[in-house]
Amino acid sequence: MDSKEMLEVLQRVKTWKPEVRIDLARQILETLVSPQIPPPTRTMSPEDIFGILKTDGPPPTDEECKKIIEEERMKKYG
């Protein structure tokens, strides 16, 4: 569609009631919306995930956590 055709359509549409113009605009925009991406399928069960996170040792203490956080900050920010 060239600009002349677009101007003709616009002039014609300007005479319509606002509700009809809004409805047309909505319908035009809906033709541009790409289809929704489906959510990813679950490939691991919660039990599998917990198995990955499980360790043989005890959880770190509060002091060990603070030390780990400080070390990571030093790596990130220097």
Beta strands, then each sheet from edge to edge (+ up, - down):
end
